[in-house]
Amino acid sequence: MKGTWDVVIVGGGLAGYVAANYLAKTGMSILIIEKDKKVGGRARTDKINQEFFNLGPHALYKKGNAVPILQELGIELYGKSPKLQGLLMNDKVEYTAPFNPLGVFTTGFLSWKERMEWLKVLVKLKSTDIEKLSEQTFQQWVQQITNSKNVQSLLLILGRLATYCHAPEKVSASVIVTHLKMVTQGVLYIDKGWQTIIDQLHNKAVISGVQIQTGVIVNEIKMAENNIILSLSTKEELICKYVLSTTGPQELMKMLGDNTTQTQMDFFAQMSPVKGAALDIALTQLPKPNRLFAMEITEPFYYSVHSNSAVLSDNKNTIVLHVFKYLHPDDNIDGKELKKELEQFLEKIQPGWQKHKISSRFMPTITVNQRLPQIGDEQKLQRSKSEVTGLYLAGDWVSSHSILSEGAVSSAKQAAEEIIEKEQR
Ligand SMILES: Cc1cc2nc3c(=O)[nH]c(=O)nc-3n(C[C@H](O)[C@H](O)[C@H](O)COP(=O)(O)OP(=O)(O)OC[C@H]3O[C@@H](n4cnc5c(N)ncnc54)[C@H](O)[C@@H]3O)c2cc1C
């Protein structure tokens, strides 16, 4: 690492790599610093034995903003879409999920009147003007769009599925409905996991001259008169014109120390992450092969066999599935209890699955998104982004309109474009 750079990007995840690829086209000198030994952040895939495990269930929206941005950068996306079908369950009963036309007309979950109402709500969803939802919580929107309790339940289930947010009374309707619209247009499960996206971005960045340093932590970002100084865990200091931070808000605050403002501190301090408990499993076979997707109706549980759509093992017969519990920000976390709950949920769907287990991995509280999107975040984000000259932000918490990979990828492109525009001025 030489001492002076045009742009230093903190974080080698999806946002860091997307930004690096856009910036690399300008000929500026660019360095990515990643604290982990491996790049990829939460889009990392771990190969365990012959299986490819994403960090919990990962699905890319087919009709979101991330896919066209990745394609613009020349990234190839191999994989397939899971069918919009499966089971809805509660303690005692299972129903066909009404997520496709056949499901709507055969499900026992809805009466005939409710089926018509559900179809009407799906049509309304398509034409909903997101701009008009900025002052509403998702729960308020759900209660306003339909009086039917069962149709409200379906919207809450789809809301969890689309965004991993399980706090309808807190989250902003505009972000959740934006993602609901996307999820109803299908998702992609990626062959060999999301690491393939990171690897392609990494290779393209390296070819374009981007330097990448792993295993190094940025401890401090200090503002000097005409440039920015970064202090690293290696005791080195770097000087640069622009810093693009893709870390979470808490890490950013730590790095900024006194260089942050009260507005930023207040906003970052009240921000809470979206968390979940993930159980990733490889099996030799499924006890009930036709059961590929299920959601609990009132409890926040998810199950999906990702290997049914994507290649996720070197052995074509192996099953890779994900079980997940969406956590509420106020939940008390008991790792042992969560693992038991997830295993019991899977036992209901695939009785005797333990006999077929090859490997599994349990993560009790993984951060899915760095910001639970709340009403009013939009203005606060705008203000926070422009507080410190030369510092740009990207990541899944930075975009005001979207979260998850959508937020990470679109905010990264935007931050890169802002730097390029500043440089050209
Ligand atoms: C269980 C789970 C399921 C998910 N499912 C989906 C899904 O279905 N669809 C979807 O679109 N998205 C999904 N996501 C979200 C998606 O993975 C993330 O939104 C995306 O990967 C975030 O990318 P990022 O670059 O913003 O952040 P990160 O991937 O977190 O990258 C930030 C990087 O910064 C590094 N870093 C932090 N501090 C420092 C420092 N001081 N110095 C140097 N480096 C530092 C970190 O190590 C990290 O690698 C899921 C996430 C999880 C965990």
The ligand as a Gaussian input file, in Angstrom:
#p B3LYP/6-31G(d) Opt

LIG

0 1
 C      -28.925000     -13.976000       6.526000
 C      -28.928000     -12.960000       5.437000
 C      -29.819000     -13.061000       4.395000
 C      -29.843000     -12.092000       3.390000
 N      -30.699000     -12.254000       2.343000
 C      -30.729000     -11.344000       1.353000
 C      -31.598000     -11.516000       0.255000
 O      -32.313000     -12.499000       0.148000
 N      -31.625000     -10.565000      -0.708000
 C      -30.853000      -9.451000      -0.631000
 O      -30.907000      -8.611000      -1.538000
 N      -29.991000      -9.262000       0.385000
 C      -29.923000     -10.179000       1.383000
 N      -29.071000     -10.029000       2.441000
 C      -28.371000      -8.746000       2.584000
 C      -27.099000      -8.636000       1.779000
 O      -26.263000      -9.725000       2.016000
 C      -26.408000      -7.359000       2.253000
 O      -27.311000      -6.281000       2.196000
 C      -25.205000      -6.978000       1.412000
 O      -24.359000      -8.064000       1.233000
 C      -24.497000      -5.836000       2.146000
 O      -23.365000      -5.409000       1.435000
 P      -22.524000      -4.173000       1.981000
 O      -21.348000      -4.044000       1.117000
 O      -23.426000      -3.007000       2.169000
 O      -22.103000      -4.571000       3.478000
 P      -21.103000      -5.716000       3.966000
 O      -21.280000      -6.924000       3.159000
 O      -21.323000      -5.831000       5.443000
 O      -19.666000      -5.111000       3.685000
 C      -19.027000      -4.171000       4.533000
 C      -17.604000      -4.636000       4.703000
 O      -16.883000      -3.672000       5.477000
 C      -15.932000      -4.337000       6.273000
 N      -15.553000      -3.439000       7.351000
 C      -16.314000      -2.985000       8.368000
 N      -15.619000      -2.133000       9.154000
 C      -14.380000      -2.039000       8.618000
 C      -13.197000      -1.315000       8.984000
 N      -13.171000      -0.502000      10.045000
 N      -12.097000      -1.462000       8.212000
 C      -12.103000      -2.266000       7.127000
 N      -13.198000      -2.987000       6.738000
 C      -14.323000      -2.870000       7.472000
 C      -16.696000      -5.578000       6.742000
 O      -15.827000      -6.601000       7.154000
 C      -17.484000      -5.939000       5.479000
 O      -16.829000      -6.901000       4.684000
 C      -28.970000     -10.988000       3.443000
 C      -28.037000     -10.902000       4.482000
 C      -28.006000     -11.879000       5.460000
 C      -26.976000     -11.772000       6.542000

